[in-house]
Amino acid sequence: MKIVVLAGGIGGARFLRGLRSAVPDAEITVIGNTGDDISLFGLRVCPDLDTVMYTLGGGINEDQGWGRTDETFTVKEELAAYGVGPGWFGLGDRDFATHIVRTQMLGAGYTLSAVTEALCDRWKPGVRLIPMTDDQVETHVVVEDEQGRRAIHFQEWWVRLRASVPALSIAAIGAEESKPAPGVLAAVEAADMVLFPPSNPVVSIGTILAVPGIRDAIAAKTVVGVSPIIGGAPVRGMADACLTAIGTETSARAVAELYGLGLLDGWLVDEADAGVRVEGIEIRPRPLLMSDERATAAIAQAAVDLALELKRAEEAE
């Protein structure tokens, strides 16, 4: 079985770990969001790619869901002593090594997809991890505060401000001019199904779909998503702030409609949202809290089972 998964950070990475456990013989290709990427201290940081790589490779800080386990912050403290910022983005010493290797390779002319493959040679995540594009795409947020109306990098809004200042708009800068990284479209074309984990629908999966060609390729496949919203609230993070910024209600139904009929075929919602209906999309309620690896594997298995059911039904028509 060949499965393509679109993934952001923590939610996507944990879903992937459950998927790998549920279908250990499947060939899984992960298309990772790079809209969160940012340059800090002269280094290129790819938070979502690294979170997937560390989580599946056994190096993630399980308590916080991002960054390295057994991390220290000597370099961060020394930079602060020099008065060099930003201090709000907590890069640890082990994590710095990844960004140094990535930046050196990018500077030597390697593409981001080639760099990601090289980094995964160490971590052996058990999936093929491909960035959505080798081109630079960055998500920016327009806010209005005491400094007036201005655009800031998504990471500043998300990490420093904790999305406390309402976003007037969110844009993936460079997405329209980008093209899918090598292997992305081929993986989708060969896939038996495409899965959307409970990643942020606006700035994770939505950004991947904004790369020209990816959405159309996925629309031709059987697609099943897992709702990141339970009972009108995000499972984790601040997806509600992102949905509000684009004028979308924070609900399992609204997110399904955001992806849209013609793209989404099946949608797993939590039992708290068992009454959700969206015309043309098969909706199945089940417990969606990824409370441990067993529960997460069961969610992933349910997504695979629904995709196989819908695929068989389509082929029988």
Secondary structure, DSSP 8 states (H G I E B T S, - for coil): -EEEEEE-SHHHHHHHHHHHHHSTTSEEEEEE--TT-EEETTEEE-HHHHHHHHHHHT-B-TTTSSSBTT---HHHHHHHHTT-S--SS---HHHHHHHHHHHHHHHTT--HHHHHHHHHHHH--SSEEEESBSS--EEEEEEEETTEEEEEEHHIIIIISTT-S--SEEEEETTTT--B-TTHHHHHHH-SEEEE-SS-TTTTHHHHHTSTTHHHHHHTS-EEEE-SEETTEESSTTHHHHHHHTT--SSHHHHHHHH-BTTB-EEEE-GGGTT--BTTBEEEE------SHHHHHHHHHHHHHHHHHHHHHHHH-
